[in-house]
Amino acid sequence: MTPRIIDRLHRDALAERSALVASLRARPAAIAPKYFYDPLGAALYGAICELPEYYPTRTEHAIFEANRVAIAEAIGTGTQFIDLGAGDGVKAEGWFPFIVPVRYVALDIAAATMAQTLDRLSSRFPDVDVAGLVTDFTRGLDLSIDLGPEPLTFFYPGSSIGNFDPEASVEFLREVRTACGSRPGSGLLIGIDTKKDKERLDAAYDDALGVTALFNRNVLSHVNRIVGSDFDITAFAHRGFYNQAKGRIEMHLEARSPQAVLLDGETRVFDKGERIHTENSYKYAPDEFDTLLACAGFSTVRRWQDARGDFAVFWAA
């Protein structure tokens, strides 16, 4: 049976485009991180995860591998598995044999990738009801799909929660907690990147091969297709660094020389050295994230970490 996919993006396409143009005309200019993930951007992100400097993906995976049984016991079996930012679904797939979900629901902004992911998972796990929602859940948690009465297991790996600022993180976590509240036994399995020395964090987001730089600049190609702009991606330099005062990685694109860019029929001039802010990635000490979960209304929290303390995985119920 073909997996169900419900597209909730089309209704907001015009508003999304207008918001993107407005953010590019603003001073300082910005592009939301969700625009990184066109097909090329998704492939480049996959390459970033294999880089020696980029420890989060492999460290989280190692925590999962070392603690799958204990984490699965905390979650329980037979839940509805809600994969936030599902991508290729590989991270979620590793949990299927352990928690035996009755239903898998992928939430992601990329419709083409989702279709491939759901086809693969439905073939491998025919007893699991597989479905998808094409949605931008960062603008509000959309669960407008048929769900059963079973508990919900929200899965948010990869430290993506760091793209929200702390206040917005609490609001989003509160939405998840509210959804969990209607079904006893529900909870959230989430990964976060921890605070550490600036040198290691800088290297993770500005690698020696320049893959992250390609990933960052590629967002301008995606923007060109969406709004019909004429950014010259070679005219912008990647800047990725850890802002210790704010506890976050910042990524920017910096104009190498003055750039006149056409945006909806109007020219926006970027001066030499002017930056477009493309991403924040907040880092948390584990106790800081415990506090965020408590502020969102979660009362039971368990935590697993690697020996070095580079990453942390939480089960919050």
C-alpha positions as CSV (number, residue, x, y, z in Angstrom):
1,M,0.0,0.0,0.0
2,T,1.3,3.5,-0.9
3,P,2.1,5.4,2.3
4,R,-0.1,8.4,3.0
5,I,1.5,11.8,2.5
6,I,-0.4,15.0,3.4
7,D,1.1,18.3,2.1
8,R,0.4,21.2,4.4
9,L,3.0,23.6,2.7
10,H,1.1,24.6,-0.4
11,R,-1.4,26.7,1.5
12,D,1.3,29.0,2.9
13,A,3.6,29.2,-0.2
14,L,2.8,32.9,-1.0
15,A,3.2,34.0,2.6
16,E,6.5,32.0,2.9
17,R,7.9,33.6,-0.2
18,S,6.9,37.1,1.0
19,A,8.5,36.4,4.4
20,L,11.7,35.3,2.7
21,V,11.9,38.4,0.5
22,A,11.3,40.6,3.5
23,S,14.0,38.9,5.6
24,L,16.5,39.5,2.7
25,R,15.6,43.1,2.4
26,A,16.0,43.7,6.2
27,R,19.1,45.0,7.8
28,P,20.6,42.8,8.9
29,A,19.4,40.3,6.3
30,A,18.6,36.7,7.2
31,I,17.6,33.4,5.6
32,A,15.8,30.8,7.7
33,P,17.8,27.5,8.1
34,K,14.9,25.5,6.5
35,Y,16.0,26.8,3.1
36,F,19.3,24.9,3.3
37,Y,17.6,21.7,2.4
38,D,17.0,21.6,-1.3
39,P,18.2,18.2,-2.8
40,L,21.8,19.5,-3.1
41,G,21.8,21.0,0.4
42,A,20.5,17.7,1.9
43,A,23.3,15.9,0.1
44,L,25.9,18.4,1.4
45,Y,24.5,18.0,4.9
46,G,25.0,14.3,4.6
47,A,28.6,14.9,3.6
48,I,29.1,17.3,6.6
49,C,28.0,14.5,9.0
50,E,30.9,12.3,7.7
51,L,33.6,15.0,8.2
52,P,36.2,14.4,11.0
53,E,35.5,17.8,12.5
54,Y,31.7,17.3,12.8
55,Y,31.3,15.1,15.8
56,P,27.6,15.5,16.7
57,T,26.1,12.9,14.3
58,R,28.5,10.1,15.1
59,T,28.5,10.9,18.8
60,E,24.7,10.8,19.1
61,H,24.7,7.5,17.1
62,A,27.2,6.1,19.5
63,I,25.0,7.1,22.5
64,F,22.0,5.4,20.8
65,E,24.0,2.2,20.1
66,A,25.3,2.0,23.6
67,N,22.0,2.6,25.3
68,R,19.3,1.3,22.9
69,V,17.9,-1.2,25.3
70,A,17.7,1.2,28.3
71,I,16.2,3.9,26.1
72,A,13.7,1.5,24.6
73,E,12.6,0.4,28.0
74,A,12.0,4.0,29.0
75,I,9.9,4.6,25.8
76,G,8.0,1.3,25.8
77,T,6.7,-0.6,22.8
78,G,3.7,-0.1,20.5
79,T,3.7,3.7,20.4
80,Q,3.1,6.1,17.5
81,F,6.6,7.3,16.4
82,I,6.6,11.0,15.3
83,D,9.8,11.8,13.5
84,L,10.5,15.6,13.6
85,G,12.6,16.5,10.6
86,A,12.7,13.0,9.3
87,G,15.0,13.4,6.4
88,D,16.0,10.0,5.1
89,G,14.5,8.3,8.2
90,V,17.7,6.3,8.9
91,K,17.9,7.5,12.5
92,A,14.3,6.6,13.2
93,E,14.6,3.3,11.5
94,G,17.2,2.1,14.0
95,W,14.6,2.2,16.7
96,F,11.9,0.1,14.9
97,P,13.2,-3.3,16.1
98,F,13.5,-2.0,19.7
99,I,10.2,-0.1,20.3
100,V,8.1,-1.8,17.6
101,P,5.9,1.2,16.8
102,V,2.4,0.7,15.5
103,R,2.6,3.8,13.4
104,Y,5.4,6.0,12.0
105,V,4.7,9.6,11.0
106,A,7.4,11.6,9.3
107,L,7.3,15.4,9.6
108,D,9.6,17.3,7.1
109,I,9.6,20.1,4.7
110,A,11.1,18.1,1.8
111,A,8.3,16.2,0.0
112,A,10.5,14.4,-2.5
113,T,12.8,13.0,0.2
114,M,9.8,12.0,2.4
115,A,8.3,9.9,-0.4
116,Q,11.5,7.9,-0.8
117,T,11.8,7.5,2.9
118,L,8.3,6.3,3.4
119,D,8.5,3.9,0.5
120,R,11.6,2.3,1.9
121,L,10.3,2.0,5.5
122,S,6.9,0.6,4.4
123,S,8.7,-2.0,2.4
124,R,11.1,-3.0,5.3
125,F,8.4,-2.8,8.0
126,P,5.1,-3.8,6.4
127,D,3.4,-4.2,9.8
128,V,4.0,-0.5,10.7
129,D,1.4,2.1,9.4
130,V,3.6,4.6,7.7
131,A,2.6,8.2,6.9
132,G,4.0,11.6,6.4
133,L,3.2,15.3,6.8
134,V,5.0,17.8,4.6
135,T,5.0,20.8,6.9
136,D,7.3,23.4,8.5
137,F,6.8,22.3,12.1
138,T,9.1,25.1,13.2
139,R,6.2,27.4,12.7
140,G,3.8,25.3,14.8
141,L,3.5,21.6,15.5
142,D,1.1,20.3,12.9
143,L,-0.4,16.8,13.7
144,S,-3.4,17.1,11.3
145,I,-3.2,13.4,10.3
146,D,-5.2,10.4,11.6
147,L,-3.6,9.2,14.8
148,G,-4.7,6.3,16.9
149,P,-5.2,6.2,20.7
150,E,-1.7,4.8,21.4
151,P,1.0,7.0,23.2
152,L,3.1,9.3,21.1
153,T,6.9,9.1,20.9
154,F,8.3,12.3,19.5
155,F,11.8,11.9,18.0
156,Y,13.9,15.0,17.5
157,P,17.6,13.9,17.1
158,G,20.6,15.8,15.8
159,S,20.6,18.8,18.1
160,S,18.2,20.6,15.7
161,I,16.4,22.1,18.7
162,G,19.5,24.4,18.8
163,N,18.2,26.3,15.7
164,F,15.6,27.8,18.0
165,D,16.6,30.5,20.6
166,P,16.0,29.4,24.2
167,E,12.7,31.1,24.5
168,A,11.4,29.7,21.3
169,S,12.8,26.3,22.3
170,V,10.6,26.3,25.4
171,E,7.5,27.2,23.3
172,F,8.2,24.4,20.9
173,L,8.9,21.9,23.6
174,R,5.6,23.0,25.3
175,E,3.7,22.2,22.1
176,V,5.2,18.7,22.2
177,R,4.3,18.4,25.9
178,T,0.8,19.4,25.2
179,A,0.4,16.8,22.4
180,C,1.8,14.2,24.8
181,G,-0.6,15.2,27.5
182,S,-3.6,13.7,25.8
183,R,-2.1,10.2,25.7
184,P,-0.5,8.8,28.9
185,G,2.9,7.1,28.3
186,S,3.9,9.6,25.6
187,G,7.2,11.5,25.6
188,L,10.1,13.0,23.7
189,L,13.4,11.5,22.7
190,I,15.8,14.4,21.8
191,G,19.5,15.0,21.3
192,I,21.4,18.2,22.1
193,D,24.9,19.4,21.5
194,T,26.7,20.5,24.6
195,K,28.9,23.5,25.3
196,K,32.6,22.9,24.8
197,D,35.8,24.7,23.8
198,K,35.5,27.3,21.0
199,E,38.2,25.7,18.9
200,R,36.3,22.4,18.5
201,L,33.0,24.1,17.8
202,D,34.5,26.5,15.3
203,A,36.1,23.6,13.4
204,A,32.8,21.6,13.4
205,Y,31.1,24.5,11.5
206,D,34.0,25.6,9.3
207,D,35.7,22.5,8.2
208,A,39.1,22.3,6.4
209,L,37.6,20.8,3.2
210,G,35.1,23.6,2.9
211,V,32.0,21.4,2.7
212,T,30.1,23.5,5.2
213,A,31.0,26.6,3.2
214,L,29.4,25.0,0.1
215,F,26.4,24.0,2.1
216,N,26.0,27.5,3.4
217,R,26.4,29.2,0.0
218,N,24.1,26.7,-1.7
219,V,21.2,28.3,0.2
220,L,21.5,31.3,-2.1
221,S,20.9,29.0,-5.2
222,H,17.8,27.7,-3.5
223,V,16.6,31.3,-2.8
224,N,17.3,32.3,-6.4
225,R,14.9,29.5,-7.5
226,I,12.2,30.4,-5.0
227,V,12.0,34.1,-5.4
228,G,13.7,34.7,-8.8
229,S,16.6,36.6,-7.3
230,D,20.1,36.7,-8.9
231,F,22.5,36.1,-6.0
232,D,26.0,35.3,-7.2
233,I,26.9,32.5,-4.7
234,T,30.6,32.9,-5.4
235,A,30.5,36.5,-4.2
236,F,29.7,35.5,-0.6
237,A,32.0,33.9,1.9
238,H,31.1,31.5,4.6
239,R,31.5,32.6,8.2
240,G,30.8,30.0,10.9
241,F,31.9,30.5,14.5
242,Y,31.0,29.9,18.1
243,N,29.7,33.0,19.9
244,Q,30.6,32.2,23.5
245,A,28.7,35.1,25.0
246,K,25.4,33.8,23.5
247,G,26.2,30.1,23.7
248,R,25.6,29.5,20.0
249,I,27.2,28.8,16.7
250,E,26.4,31.5,14.1
251,M,26.6,31.0,10.4
252,H,26.6,33.9,8.0
253,L,27.3,34.7,4.3
254,E,29.5,37.7,3.9
255,A,29.6,39.8,0.8
256,R,33.2,39.8,-0.6
257,S,32.5,43.0,-2.6
258,P,29.4,45.2,-3.1
259,Q,26.5,43.2,-4.5
260,A,23.4,44.5,-6.2
261,V,20.7,41.7,-6.0
262,L,17.3,41.9,-7.6
263,L,14.5,40.9,-5.2
264,D,10.9,41.1,-6.5
265,G,11.8,43.9,-9.0
266,E,13.7,46.0,-6.5
267,T,17.5,46.1,-6.1
268,R,18.9,45.3,-2.6
269,V,22.6,46.4,-2.3
270,F,24.8,44.3,0.0
271,D,27.9,46.3,1.0
272,K,31.3,44.7,1.1
273,G,31.5,42.8,4.5
274,E,27.7,42.9,5.0
275,R,26.4,39.6,6.3
276,I,23.3,37.5,5.7
277,H,22.5,35.5,8.9
278,T,21.7,31.9,7.9
279,E,21.7,29.9,11.1
280,N,22.1,29.8,14.9
281,S,22.8,26.5,16.7
282,Y,22.5,26.9,20.5
283,K,24.6,24.6,22.7
284,Y,23.5,23.7,26.2
285,A,25.0,22.3,29.3
286,P,22.9,19.2,30.2
287,D,21.5,20.9,33.3
288,E,20.5,23.9,31.3
289,F,18.5,21.7,29.0
290,D,16.9,19.9,32.0
291,T,15.7,23.4,33.0
292,L,14.2,24.0,29.5
293,L,12.3,20.7,29.6
294,A,11.0,21.5,33.1
295,C,9.8,24.9,31.9
296,A,8.0,23.2,29.0
297,G,6.1,21.0,31.5
298,F,8.0,17.7,31.3
299,S,8.2,16.1,34.8
300,T,10.2,12.9,34.2
301,V,13.6,13.2,32.5
302,R,16.3,10.7,31.8
303,R,19.7,11.5,30.3
304,W,22.4,9.6,28.5
305,Q,25.8,11.0,27.4
306,D,29.1,9.9,25.8
307,A,32.2,9.6,28.0
308,R,33.6,12.9,26.8
309,G,30.3,14.7,27.4
310,D,30.2,16.1,23.9
311,F,26.5,15.3,23.4
312,A,23.4,14.4,25.4
313,V,20.2,12.4,24.7
314,F,17.1,13.0,26.8
315,W,13.9,11.1,27.3
316,A,11.3,13.5,28.6
317,A,7.8,12.3,29.7
